[in-house]
Amino acid sequence: MEMIKYLSRLDLFHGLSEEELLQLNHVTPLEICNKGTVVASPHMEPKVLYIVKSGKVRLYKLTAGGKELTLDILGAGHLFGEMTSFHTEAAMFAVTMEDSVICEIESRQFRRLISEQPDLAFKYIELVTGRLKEMEELLEYMAYGSVRQRLLFLLQKLAAKFSPDSQAAGEWAPLEIELTHHELATMTGSIRETVTPILNQLVSEGVLRKEGARKPYSIHRSRLEAALAVCK
């Protein structure tokens, strides 16, 4: 029953009856993954759709030079896999950033589900469209933006994803994810030696703040938006 309640809270499955969720429960096995577990890769048979029940997952691709290019970081309730982006994730790796619980849905069951549920199919299309829009924005910044622009864009997306409820509490949004300077550099296609001075500058500008060395950053939403607008 706990799994059914969880599925019902996901946007993709919201509105399904308890009976439909019960059927879905039988085809969404749970896998407990330790930190650093490779959940998906080009060398593994795709499960088509993965759901993050708890924890965090990093999606990345390997460049021609063999470097990791982080595409996204997903938390509880987010989906990923072959069918979430019209096969653009076929060469994607997915690795857990912390101990996580992942649900898996096989291709046959998911295709049957969306064929029987038109509303679910529409929600699925909206989800895919949103993912493609984010990917287009990311590629545009990677191609034409400075490292500062890329970093500001990344922080904006992370705040929307990992501090969605903090906006009502004030301008400062504490990120519910801790990332090293090296990880932030990897996600912006840069190196740590370039990213660290920019992060320090954003702290001095009041865009970021950090309560301690091992604490995650907090982001000042309006100042971040203003800094990103200036870059554009």
C-alpha positions in Angstrom: 0.0 0.0 0.0 2.9 2.4 0.7 4.0 1.9 -2.9 0.5 2.6 -4.3 0.3 5.9 -2.3 3.7 6.9 -3.6 2.8 6.2 -7.2 -0.5 8.2 -6.8 1.5 11.3 -5.8 3.6 11.3 -9.0 2.3 13.7 -11.7 2.5 11.0 -14.3 0.2 8.6 -12.4 -2.0 11.1 -10.6 -5.7 10.3 -11.3 -5.4 6.5 -11.7 -7.8 4.4 -9.7 -6.6 2.3 -6.8 -7.2 -0.8 -8.9 -5.0 0.6 -11.7 -2.3 1.6 -9.3 -2.5 -1.9 -7.7 -1.8 -3.4 -11.2 1.0 -1.0 -11.7 2.4 -1.9 -8.3 2.9 -5.5 -9.5 5.1 -4.4 -12.4 7.2 -1.8 -10.6 9.8 -3.8 -8.6 11.9 -1.8 -6.1 15.7 -2.0 -6.2 17.7 -0.6 -3.3 20.9 0.9 -4.7 24.0 1.9 -2.7 25.7 5.2 -3.5 27.7 4.8 -6.7 25.5 2.1 -8.2 25.3 2.3 -12.0 21.5 2.0 -12.6 21.6 2.4 -16.4 24.2 2.5 -19.1 24.5 1.9 -22.9 25.8 -1.6 -22.1 22.8 -2.6 -20.0 19.4 -3.8 -21.2 17.0 -0.8 -20.8 14.1 -1.0 -18.4 12.5 1.9 -20.4 11.3 3.8 -17.3 12.9 4.3 -14.0 11.3 6.2 -11.0 13.4 7.6 -8.2 11.5 6.7 -5.0 14.2 8.1 -2.7 17.8 9.3 -3.1 19.4 11.1 -6.0 20.6 10.0 -9.4 23.1 11.7 -11.8 22.6 11.3 -15.5 25.6 11.8 -17.7 27.2 11.0 -21.1 30.8 10.4 -22.1 32.3 13.0 -24.5 34.5 12.0 -27.4 37.4 12.7 -25.2 36.1 10.3 -22.5 35.0 13.0 -20.0 31.7 12.8 -18.2 29.2 15.4 -19.1 26.4 15.6 -16.5 23.0 16.1 -18.1 20.8 16.2 -15.0 20.4 15.3 -11.4 17.1 13.7 -10.3 15.6 13.4 -6.9 12.5 11.6 -5.4 9.6 11.5 -7.8 11.6 12.1 -11.0 11.6 9.8 -14.0 14.3 8.8 -16.4 15.0 6.2 -19.0 14.8 5.4 -22.7 11.2 6.5 -23.1 11.4 9.9 -21.2 13.3 11.6 -24.0 12.5 9.9 -27.3 15.6 7.7 -27.2 18.0 10.7 -26.7 19.1 8.9 -23.5 20.2 5.8 -25.3 23.9 6.5 -24.6 23.3 7.7 -21.1 24.7 6.6 -17.8 22.7 6.8 -14.6 24.5 6.5 -11.2 23.2 7.0 -7.7 24.8 9.9 -5.8 23.6 8.5 -2.5 21.8 5.4 -1.2 18.6 5.3 -3.3 15.5 3.3 -4.0 14.6 2.9 -7.7 11.4 1.6 -9.3 11.6 -0.1 -12.7 8.9 -0.5 -15.3 9.4 -2.8 -18.3 8.6 -1.6 -21.9 5.7 -3.9 -22.5 3.9 -3.0 -19.3 4.4 0.7 -19.7 3.3 0.7 -23.4 0.1 -1.2 -22.4 -0.5 1.2 -19.6 -0.4 4.4 -21.7 -2.4 2.7 -24.5 -5.2 2.0 -22.1 -5.0 5.4 -20.3 -5.3 8.4 -22.7 -4.9 10.9 -19.8 -1.7 9.1 -18.8 -0.4 9.3 -22.4 -1.0 13.1 -22.4 0.9 13.5 -19.1 3.7 11.4 -20.5 3.9 13.7 -23.6 4.0 16.8 -21.4 6.8 15.2 -19.3 8.8 14.4 -22.4 8.3 17.8 -23.9 9.5 19.5 -20.7 12.6 17.3 -20.6 13.4 18.1 -24.3 13.0 21.9 -23.6 15.4 21.6 -20.6 17.9 19.7 -22.8 17.7 22.4 -25.6 18.3 25.2 -23.0 21.3 23.2 -21.6 22.8 22.7 -25.0 22.4 26.3 -25.9 24.2 27.4 -22.8 26.9 24.8 -23.3 27.4 26.0 -26.9 27.2 29.8 -26.5 27.3 30.6 -22.8 30.3 31.5 -20.6 31.1 29.3 -17.6 29.4 31.9 -15.4 26.2 31.7 -17.5 26.3 27.9 -17.4 26.8 27.9 -13.7 24.0 30.4 -13.0 21.6 28.4 -15.3 22.6 25.2 -13.5 21.9 26.7 -10.0 18.6 28.0 -11.2 17.6 24.5 -12.3 18.8 22.9 -9.1 16.9 25.4 -7.0 13.7 24.7 -8.9 14.2 20.9 -8.5 15.6 20.6 -5.0 14.1 23.6 -3.2 10.6 23.8 -4.8 8.8 24.6 -1.6 11.2 27.1 -0.1 10.1 30.1 -2.3 7.1 30.9 -0.1 9.5 31.0 2.9 11.6 33.8 1.5 14.2 34.7 -1.1 16.8 32.3 0.2 16.4 28.7 -1.1 18.6 26.1 0.6 19.6 23.4 -1.9 18.7 19.9 -0.7 21.7 18.5 -2.4 25.4 18.9 -1.7 27.7 19.2 -4.7 31.5 19.6 -4.7 33.2 22.2 -6.9 34.4 19.4 -9.1 30.9 18.1 -9.6 29.6 21.6 -10.5 32.4 21.9 -12.9 31.6 18.6 -14.5 28.0 19.7 -14.9 28.9 22.9 -16.6 31.6 21.4 -19.0 34.4 23.2 -17.1 37.1 22.5 -14.6 37.2 23.1 -10.8 40.0 25.7 -11.1 37.6 27.8 -13.3 34.4 27.2 -11.3 35.8 27.9 -7.8 36.6 31.6 -8.3 33.1 32.1 -9.9 31.4 30.5 -7.0 33.4 32.7 -4.6 32.4 35.8 -6.7 28.7 34.7 -6.5 29.0 34.5 -2.7 30.5 38.0 -2.5 27.7 39.3 -4.7 25.1 37.8 -2.4 23.8 35.3 -4.9 25.0 32.3 -2.9 25.8 31.7 0.7 27.1 28.7 2.7 26.7 28.2 6.4 29.7 25.8 6.7 32.3 24.0 4.7 30.3 20.8 4.6 26.9 22.4 4.2 25.0 22.8 0.9 24.7 26.2 -0.7 21.6 28.5 -0.4 20.6 30.5 -3.4 19.0 34.0 -3.4 16.4 33.6 -6.0 15.9 37.2 -7.2 19.6 38.0 -7.3 20.3 34.8 -9.3 17.6 35.7 -11.8 19.0 39.2 -12.1 22.6 37.9 -12.6 21.4 35.5 -15.2 19.5 38.2 -17.0 22.6 40.4 -17.1 24.6 37.5 -18.7 22.0 37.2 -21.4 
